[in-house]
Amino acid sequence: MLVERHKWGQGKYLLFDIERALDTRQEAVRLVATFISKDALAPEGAAVLHDQIDEKSHKHAFAVSEDLKTAFARR
């Protein structure tokens, strides 16, 4: 389980099934390793990977919302 302290209260966290990842494709192992690596969690001089993904997710959701508003307004 990977928990970010500000999101724990919202019930948000990443849960990894290590055994299942190891039993499946190498890609699953690489993804887990990427998310729990030192470079992702505590990079030197760069933003934390999880923060970057979260920010991009919010921007994408906002863009989709704006597109839907525009499309609805045209009706």
C-alpha positions as CSV (number, residue, x, y, z in Angstrom):
1,M,0.0,0.0,0.0
2,L,1.3,3.4,-0.9
3,V,-0.3,6.3,1.0
4,E,0.0,10.0,0.6
5,R,-0.7,11.7,3.9
6,H,-3.1,14.4,2.6
7,K,-5.2,11.9,0.6
8,W,-5.4,9.2,3.3
9,G,-8.4,11.0,5.0
10,Q,-10.2,10.9,1.6
11,G,-9.7,7.1,1.4
12,K,-7.3,7.5,-1.5
13,Y,-4.2,5.2,-1.8
14,L,-2.5,2.8,-4.1
15,L,-2.8,-0.8,-3.3
16,F,-0.4,-3.3,-5.0
17,D,-0.8,-7.0,-5.1
18,I,2.9,-8.0,-5.3
19,E,2.3,-11.7,-5.6
20,R,-0.1,-11.2,-8.5
21,A,2.3,-8.8,-10.2
22,L,5.1,-11.3,-9.9
23,D,2.9,-14.1,-11.3
24,T,1.9,-12.0,-14.3
25,R,3.8,-10.2,-17.0
26,Q,7.0,-8.3,-16.5
27,E,5.2,-5.1,-17.3
28,A,3.2,-5.4,-14.1
29,V,6.4,-5.8,-12.1
30,R,7.9,-2.7,-13.8
31,L,4.8,-0.6,-13.1
32,V,4.9,-1.5,-9.4
33,A,8.6,-0.8,-9.2
34,T,8.1,2.5,-10.9
35,F,5.5,3.7,-8.4
36,I,7.5,2.6,-5.3
37,S,11.0,3.5,-6.5
38,K,13.1,6.1,-4.7
39,D,13.2,8.2,-7.9
40,A,9.4,8.3,-7.9
41,L,8.9,8.9,-4.1
42,A,11.9,11.1,-3.3
43,P,13.5,12.4,-6.5
44,E,16.5,14.8,-6.2
45,G,15.6,18.2,-7.6
46,A,12.4,17.1,-9.3
47,A,8.7,16.8,-8.6
48,V,7.4,13.6,-7.1
49,L,6.0,11.3,-9.8
50,H,2.7,10.9,-8.0
51,D,2.2,14.7,-7.8
52,Q,2.9,15.0,-11.5
53,I,0.4,12.3,-12.4
54,D,-2.2,13.9,-10.0
55,E,-1.7,17.3,-11.5
56,K,-2.0,16.0,-15.1
57,S,-5.1,14.1,-14.1
58,H,-6.8,17.2,-12.7
59,K,-5.9,19.2,-15.8
60,H,-7.3,16.5,-18.1
61,A,-10.5,16.3,-16.1
62,F,-10.9,20.1,-16.2
63,A,-10.4,20.0,-20.0
64,V,-12.9,17.3,-20.5
65,S,-15.4,19.2,-18.3
66,E,-14.9,22.3,-20.4
67,D,-15.3,20.3,-23.6
68,L,-18.6,18.9,-22.3
69,K,-19.9,22.3,-21.3
70,T,-19.1,23.7,-24.7
71,A,-20.7,20.8,-26.5
72,F,-23.8,21.1,-24.3
73,A,-24.0,24.8,-24.9
74,R,-24.0,24.3,-28.6
75,R,-27.1,22.1,-28.4
